[in-house]
Amino acid sequence: MMRSQKLLKNSLLGCLFLTLSFGSTASDSVRITQLEKEVQELKTRLTVLETPATKTSVNNKTTAQTDGWKSLASWRSLKSGMSYDEVRAILGEPTRIAGGEVAFWFYQNRGSVTFHSHQLNSWTEPR
């Protein structure tokens, strides 16, 4: 009888161990599912947050590559005090830049702009 009691005891301990193990596995499975859901939600939020920044940088690059310097209307839309970026958005990239605190931008059509302290000071329309 001793031997059968020992066998029964070992069987019960084995069953208890398996039950606890499966409970732990089920709990881990639920936790993994929850973590996967949270990761997916974070990916979605990140995509939404990055989208406007990407569009803005693409728009800035496109705008800065315009040939506005070819149009007299573009030159006439300039206003004193504009920044480098504002002028670049209207006229596009100059052919040559010279200066420092007082900067001169030259365009292919002999138009030019002058900046003082990073602000548009004056310009010469193309001839």
Secondary structure, 3 states (H helix, E strand, C coil): CHHHHHHHHHHHHHHHHHHHHHHHHHHHHHHHHHHHHHHHHHHHHHHHHHHHHHHHHHHHHHHHCCCHHHCHHHHHCCCCCCCHHHHHHHHCCCCEEEECCEEEEECCCCCEEEEECCEEEEEECCC
